[in-house]
Amino acid sequence: MKNPAFGRTLVLIPARMASTRLPGKPLADIAGLSMIVQVAKRAKEAEAGRIIVAADHQDIVDAVTAAGFEAVMTRTDHQSGSDRIFEAVQKVDPDASMEFIINVQGDLPTIEPEAVRASLRPLQDNASTDIATLTVEITDEHEKTNPNVVKIVGSPLSATRLKALYFTRATAPFGKGPLYHHIGLYAYRRAALEKFVSLGPSVLEKRESLEQLRALEAGMRIDAEIVDSVPLGVDTPADLEKARAILSARATS
């Protein structure tokens, strides 16, 4: 279903060529297309808004435009994906006509289009929400204590939504009840994105190595939509092979 705010929404996909574990990651072949193009295709299937890849290398721009998608060149020295997408937003929307910005990571080639759509719901439902994100209930006991699995500590707003109180690599909150795995896909109000990137790194952000804590420390509100599964992030050659198997199977089904 097409997003009712389609004409007021930008879907930004940051992509940088440098990767220590998987060099040239955005251009890695997955089922006959580069990974960044596969991500753009998932975003297109979501029908959430205008799609733009924010790249740091001409080869990425060329691959994206050859596939029929938009791309803009951004600086190579950005410290985070949010900084990269804000530069892109300023270039493509200088008059600030867009209301919502969705940041879809460029290494999620198998993400379900419904997850992209779901990221906007908290913003559309509550005018006081600055940033929206996604989360999944943890069912694997190992993940509950794994510091690489970021947890969201939130106050339930409904059966499908949490108001974020904290993000942590620790096992939290304590006691009986569900734990939630945070998915790093964000939707921003445009003004909230501008405020966020203007803030310097915060104390807890640096301590936990979690950028989203900067927003909470600055008093910004983050709500998280609860979805069914964690999308596969491609960070290693093994992840790349998994993504190839998934999309090859989809193509033949």
C-alpha positions in Angstrom: 0.0 0.0 0.0 1.4 3.4 -1.0 2.3 5.7 1.8 -0.3 8.5 2.1 2.5 11.0 2.6 4.5 9.6 -0.4 5.0 13.1 -2.0 6.3 14.4 1.3 8.7 11.6 2.1 12.3 10.9 1.1 13.8 7.5 1.4 17.6 8.0 1.7 20.0 5.1 1.3 23.6 5.9 2.5 26.3 4.0 0.7 30.1 4.2 1.2 32.7 2.3 -0.6 35.1 1.8 2.3 34.5 -1.3 4.4 37.1 -3.1 6.4 35.3 -6.4 6.4 33.8 -6.3 2.9 35.6 -3.9 0.6 33.5 -2.5 -2.2 30.4 -3.7 -0.4 27.7 -1.5 -2.2 28.7 -3.0 -5.5 28.9 -6.6 -4.5 26.8 -8.8 -6.8 23.6 -10.3 -5.4 21.4 -12.2 -7.8 22.7 -10.3 -10.8 22.4 -6.8 -9.3 24.7 -4.8 -7.0 23.8 -4.8 -3.4 22.9 -1.1 -3.3 20.5 -1.6 -6.3 18.9 -4.5 -4.4 18.3 -2.2 -1.4 16.8 0.5 -3.7 14.5 -2.1 -5.2 13.2 -3.1 -1.7 12.7 0.6 -1.0 10.7 1.0 -4.3 8.6 -2.0 -3.4 7.7 -0.3 -0.1 6.1 2.6 -2.0 7.1 4.9 0.9 8.5 7.9 -1.0 11.1 9.3 -3.4 14.3 7.1 -3.3 17.7 8.6 -3.4 21.1 6.9 -2.8 23.6 9.1 -0.9 27.0 7.8 -2.2 30.6 8.6 -1.6 32.0 7.2 -4.8 31.2 7.8 -8.5 31.1 4.0 -9.2 28.1 3.8 -6.8 26.4 6.7 -8.5 26.9 5.1 -11.9 25.6 1.7 -10.8 22.5 3.3 -9.2 21.6 5.6 -12.1 22.2 2.8 -14.6 19.5 0.8 -12.8 17.1 3.7 -13.0 17.3 5.1 -9.5 18.5 8.5 -8.3 21.8 9.1 -6.6 23.7 12.1 -5.2 27.4 12.4 -4.4 28.3 13.2 -0.8 31.5 13.8 1.0 33.8 10.9 1.9 34.6 12.1 5.4 31.2 11.7 7.1 31.3 10.0 10.5 27.9 8.5 10.2 25.1 7.6 7.8 22.8 10.2 9.4 25.4 12.9 8.5 25.6 11.6 4.9 21.8 11.5 4.4 21.4 15.0 5.8 23.9 16.3 3.2 21.9 14.6 0.5 18.6 16.0 1.9 20.1 19.5 1.7 21.0 18.9 -1.9 17.8 17.4 -3.2 15.3 19.4 -0.9 16.9 22.8 -0.4 13.5 24.4 0.2 12.6 21.9 3.1 9.4 20.8 1.4 9.8 17.2 2.5 8.2 16.3 5.9 9.6 12.8 6.5 13.1 11.3 5.9 13.6 7.5 6.0 17.1 6.3 6.4 17.4 2.7 5.0 20.9 1.3 5.5 22.6 0.4 2.3 23.5 -3.1 3.5 20.0 -4.5 3.9 19.3 -6.1 0.5 16.7 -8.5 1.8 14.7 -6.1 4.0 11.0 -6.6 3.7 9.2 -3.6 2.1 6.7 -3.7 5.0 9.5 -2.9 7.5 10.3 0.3 5.5 6.6 1.3 5.6 6.3 0.4 9.3 9.1 2.8 10.2 6.9 5.8 9.4 3.8 4.9 11.4 5.0 6.4 14.8 5.6 9.7 13.1 2.3 9.7 11.3 0.4 8.7 14.4 1.9 11.1 17.0 3.0 14.6 16.2 5.2 14.7 19.3 7.5 11.9 18.0 10.7 13.2 16.5 12.3 9.9 15.3 10.9 6.5 14.6 12.6 3.2 14.4 12.0 -0.6 14.5 12.4 -3.4 17.0 11.8 -7.1 17.3 11.1 -9.2 20.4 14.2 -11.3 21.2 13.4 -15.1 21.2 17.0 -16.4 21.1 18.4 -16.6 24.7 22.0 -16.0 23.4 20.9 -12.7 21.9 19.7 -11.5 25.3 23.3 -11.4 26.6 25.1 -10.6 23.3 26.6 -7.1 23.4 26.4 -7.0 19.6 22.6 -7.2 19.8 21.4 -3.7 20.8 18.5 -3.7 23.1 15.8 -1.0 23.3 14.4 -0.3 26.8 10.9 1.1 26.1 7.6 1.9 27.7 4.8 0.1 25.8 2.4 2.4 24.0 0.4 -0.4 22.3 0.8 -4.0 21.3 3.0 -2.9 18.4 4.8 0.2 19.7 7.3 1.3 22.4 8.4 4.7 23.5 12.2 4.5 23.7 13.7 5.3 27.1 17.2 3.9 26.5 19.3 1.8 24.1 22.0 -0.5 25.4 24.3 -3.3 24.6 23.7 -4.7 28.1 20.9 -7.2 29.0 18.0 -4.8 29.9 15.6 -4.3 31.4 16.1 -6.5 34.4 13.3 -8.9 35.5 10.6 -10.9 33.8 9.2 -9.8 30.5 10.2 -9.4 26.9 13.5 -8.0 25.6 13.6 -6.1 22.3 16.3 -6.1 19.6 16.7 -2.7 18.1 16.8 -2.5 14.2 18.9 0.4 13.0 16.4 1.8 10.4 15.2 5.3 11.2 12.5 7.7 10.1 12.9 11.4 11.0 10.8 14.5 10.8 13.0 16.7 8.6 13.5 19.2 11.5 14.4 16.4 13.8 17.1 15.2 11.4 18.5 18.7 11.2 18.6 19.0 14.9 20.1 15.6 15.4 23.1 16.1 13.1 23.7 19.6 14.7 24.3 18.0 18.1 27.8 16.8 19.1 28.4 13.2 20.3 26.9 12.8 23.7 28.4 11.1 26.8 26.2 8.0 26.7 26.5 7.8 22.9 30.3 7.5 23.3 30.1 5.1 26.2 27.7 2.7 24.5 28.8 3.4 20.9 25.2 4.0 20.0 24.4 7.1 18.0 20.7 7.1 18.9 21.5 7.9 22.5 22.5 11.4 21.3 18.9 12.1 20.5 17.5 10.8 23.8 20.1 12.8 25.8 19.0 15.9 23.9 15.4 15.3 24.9 14.2 14.1 21.6 11.4 11.5 21.4 12.0 8.1 19.7 9.2 5.6 19.2 9.8 2.1 17.9 7.4 0.0 15.9 7.5 -3.7 16.7 7.9 -5.9 13.6 8.3 -9.6 13.1 11.9 -10.2 12.0 15.4 -8.7 12.0 16.6 -7.9 8.4 19.9 -9.4 7.4 22.7 -6.8 7.5 25.5 -7.7 5.2 28.8 -7.0 6.9 30.9 -10.1 6.1 31.5 -12.5 3.2 29.3 -15.0 5.0 26.5 -12.5 5.2 26.8 -11.8 1.5 26.4 -15.5 0.7 23.3 -15.6 2.9 21.8 -12.6 1.0 22.6 -14.2 -2.3 20.9 -17.4 -1.3 17.8 -15.5 -0.1 17.3 -13.3 -3.2 18.2 -16.2 -5.6 15.5 -18.3 -3.9 13.0 -15.4 -4.2 13.8 -15.0 -7.9 13.0 -18.6 -8.6 9.9 -19.0 -6.4 
